[in-house]
Amino acid sequence: MYLKIFLNSILIIFLLIFQISFISSLPGVFSNINILLIFLVYMLMISNLSSALIYAIALGALMDIFSFSFFGAYLGSYIFSIIIVNFLLVNFFTNRSLYAFIALIISASILSFFFITIISNIIFIFSGDLLISFNKQFFSSVLEQLILNSIFMVLIFYLTNFLSNSFRPVFLVNKKK
């Protein structure tokens, strides 16, 4: 049990360091990849809600320590995103296919991005000085993150499918006789 806790702690710290030090320093649009959110959705898909929530709490709390936004922005964002994505997974996506992976990472990315943006500017919203500017650059940033997270999730899906046969890349199989 202690070995499992230790290995999970090492994985969480590695992912956090990788996101903060490597991904954030990539040039151009590649710095918009959210490895932590991709990992959380992947954990939800291959495991269960409780495991994904434990990772979300740990990653969110550590990310809040190293970010300049309010404490709890990432924690709340990851927990909120995982709960909503789990609701979508259980009620709307009955299979664990490529299309479900893409739809869930897009949903999680949108929820997380807007939650962090709103929480980071909550004081300014109540004071009447809205700092969120819904302009072309804002929506471009959202779109870049959606596309990059989706591409990365597709790569993870095919890597997982190559290593094991638990997921299928098809949505509907049309068998003709």
N, C-alpha and C positions, 0 to 999 in steps of 0.2 A: 504494500500500500504506500509506504514511504517513497519507494522508487517511482511509483506512478505519479505521485504528487511532485516529486523532484523533476521528473522528465517533463511533466506538463508545465511546471514553472520555467524550466529552461526554454521550452517551446514558446511560451508567452513572451519571455524576455527577448528571445531571438527575433520574433515577429515584430515586436515593438522597436527594437534597435534597427531592424531592416527597414521598417516604414519611416522612422524618423531620420535616420542617417543616410540611407541609400536612395529610397524612392523619392523623398522630398527634395533631394539634390539633383535629380535627373533633369536634363534640359528640356525645355519646351513643355509640350502637353503631357509628357510621360510622368511628370511629377504629380499628376492628378489621380494616379492609380491609388486605390485604397485597398491595400493588401489585407488589412485587418478586417474590413467588412467582407471581403471575398472569403477570407478564412472562416469567419463566423457563419456565413450562409452555407459554405461547404460543410462545416461541422454540423449544422442543422440538417443538411440533406443526408449525410452519412450516419449521423448519430441521432440524438433526440433533443428535445427542447431544453431539458435540464442541463445537459452538457454544454450546449451552445450558450445558455444563460450564464453559466459559470465562467466560460471564456469571455463573454461579453462584459461581465462585471469586472473581471481582472484586467482585460485590455482597455476598457473604458476608463477605469480608475487610474491606471498607469499613463494612459494617453492624456488624461486631464492634468496630471502632474507636470507633464512636459509641454503642454500647450499654453498659449496665451489667452485662451478664452476662459469663460467662467468655469469653475470647478463643477463638474457634473454635466457639462455639455456633451462630451463624448460618451460618458457613462449612460446618460439618459437616451442619447441617440442610438447607441448600440442595443440597449435593452428594448427600447421602443421598436426599433427596426426588426429585431429578431422575433419579438412577439407578433408583430403584424405579418412578417414573412411566414412564421409558423402557422398563423391563421390561414394565410393563402395556400400554404402547402397542404394543410389538412383538408380544407374545404373546397378548394378549386383545382389543385393539381394532384391528381390521384397517382400519377406515375412519376418516377424520377428520371425524366428524359432530358435531353439537351434543351428542349424548349422550356421545360420547367426551370432548369438551371438559369437560363437567360432571363426569363420573366421574373424570377425571384431576386436575382442580383440587380436587375433594373429597379424593381420595387424598393429593395433595401437601399440602393444608392440614392434614389430620389428622396426617400424618407429621411435618411441620415443627413443628406446635404441640406435639406430645408430645415430640419430640426436643429442642426448645429448653427446654421445661419440665423435662425430666429432666436435661439437661446443666447448666442453671442451678442446679439443686439437688443436684448430684452430691456435693458435700462434706457436705451435711447428710444425705444418704442413708447415706453410709458412717459418719457419726458417730452415727447412730441417731435423730437429730432430724429427722424428715421434715417439711419445710415445705410439701410439696404437699398441698393439701387438696382432695380430690375431692368437692366439695360442689356445691350447686345453682349457685352463681355460676361455678365452674370450667366446668361443662358448658354453662352458658348462654353463656359467653364463646366456647367452642369452636363451639357451634351458630351463634352470631351471625357468627363469622368464616367458617364454611362457607357460610352463606346469602349473605353479602355478596360473598364471593369468587366464588361460583357466578353470582350476578346480574351481577357485573362481567365475568365470562368470557363469559356469554351476550351481553352488549352488544358485547364485542370480536369475538365470533364473527360476529354479524350485521353489524357494521361491515366486517369482512374479507370476508364473503360478498357484501355490497353492492358493495364496491370491486373484488372479483375473484370469479371463479367456481370457485375451487380447492376450496372446501369445500361440502358439501351439508348442509342442516339435517334430513335424513331419516335414519332408521336402516335401515328396510327399505321397499322400494318394492313395493307390491302392484299389479301390472299386470293388469287384467282385460281380457279380449278380448271 
